[in-house]
Amino acid sequence: MTLPLNGRRRLVFETVVVGADGSDTAAEAVRVAIELVKLSNGNLHIVTAYRPQHLRSEAGGEFSDSLTSGDVAESVLADLASRARTSGVAVETHLKNGAAADVICEIATQVKADVIVVGNKGMTGVRRVLGSVPNSVAHQAPCAVLIAFTA
């Protein structure tokens, strides 16, 4: 969104989507997203994607452990949302089964995001060539993308 400022146009990111997976890189991306939202007094949407795991029991049978995967992701979201609220930021969380980049872009489309923030994890070496979440998001995002430098 743009707002007039003394006859000039200034870009303001009011609706910010950030992808988070519980890593230190994602925590830094969330910190950057919180700072952006504080500047605009906007809304933050924290997105975590997960994939259910299939585990084998000792008896040889296979069962789905999707509750455990979802519980871990839910715990990550609760912690990050608490950090945002402590900073005075309005936050919504989104937990969805699927590939991270796809889920982040899907939520960004749904909430009409102004910007997506992701950490730069996977932006060097082989993962950069083979594909990383930041790279995939940058190629399919419905809005601006900020790739936060996280170390």
N, C-alpha and C positions, 0 to 999 in steps of 0.2 A: 504494500500500500504506500502511496505517496501523500505527503502532507505539505501544504504551502508553508514556507518559512521565509518571511521578508522578501516575497516575490520569487524566491527560488524553490525548487522542489527538493525535498529530502526523502530518502528512502527509509521507511520504518517497517521493521519486521514485527508485526503484532501477533501473528500465529506462527509459532515455532514448533517444529517436530524434531525430536532428537532420538536417534537409535541408541539403545543401551543393552549390553549383554552381561554386565557384572564385572567386566574387566576394568583395569585402571585407565585404559584408553577411553573407554565409554564413560567412566566417571568424569574424566576431564572434559569430554564433549558435552556432558550434561551441565558441568560448571559453566562452560562457555555459553550454552543455550540459556541458562538461568540469567546470566549477565545481559544477554540480548533482550530477553523478555523484560527485565527490570528497566531497561532504557525506554521501552515502548509502553510499559504497563499492560502488556498483552497477555497471551495465554500460551502455556507450554504443554506440549503433548509428548510424553515419554513412551516410546514404543519398544517392546521386547518381543522378539520372535523366538520360537523354539520348535524343535522337532521331537515328537515322542520317540523314545528308544525302545527297541525290542530286546528283551533280555531272556536268557534261558535259565530255567530253574535246574536244580541238581537232578531232578527226575527226568530231565530231557525235554520237558514241554516248553513251548514258547509263550510268553505273555507280554502284553504291552505295558510299559511303565510310564504312560503319558501323565498320570497324576504326579509322579515325582518330578518330571521335567517341568510341568506347569507350576508346581509348587515352588520350585527353585526360581523360576522366572518371575512368579508373583512376589516372592520375597525380595528379589532384586528391584522390582518396580516399587514396592512399598518403601524400601530404603531410599531410593532416589527421589521419590515423590515427597518424602518427609524432608529431605534436604532442600528441595525447591520451596516447600511451604514455609520452612524455617527462614528462608531468604525473602519471604513475602511475595512469592510468585504463585499465581493461580495455575494449577496443574491438573491434567487428566492423564490417566495411564491407559495403555492399550497393550493387551497380551494376545498374541495370535500365533497359531501353528502355521509354520511356513518358512520359506527362505527369507533371511533377514532383509535383504535389499528390496525384495518384492513387497514384504509386509510394510516396511517403512514408507515406500512410495504409495502404496494403497491407502494407508492412513493419511498421508499428506494430501492425497487427492480428496479423501472424504471430508477432512476438516478445512480444506481450502487453505493450506499452509502457504505462508509467504516465503519461508526458508526451511530447509532441512539441515540439521547439524549432525555430522558424523565425525568420529575420530579418524586419524590417519593410519590406523592399524592395517597392515597388509599393503601399504602403498609403496613398499620397496621390495627389491629382490624378485624372486620367482612369483610370489603371490600377486605382484602388480601385473605381471604378464598373464598369469592364469586366471586372474579375477579376484577381486576383493570386494567387500561390502561397500567401501567408499567409492570405488571405481564403478561398480554396478549402479549404485544410487545416482551418481553423477550422470550416467548415461540414460537413465529412465525417469528421472525426477520430473514432477509436474510444476516445479518452482525452482527458485535459486537454491544452491547447495553451498554450505560452508563446511570445508574439511578442516577441522580443528587440529592444529599441531599439538601432539600429545607426548612427544619425546622421541 
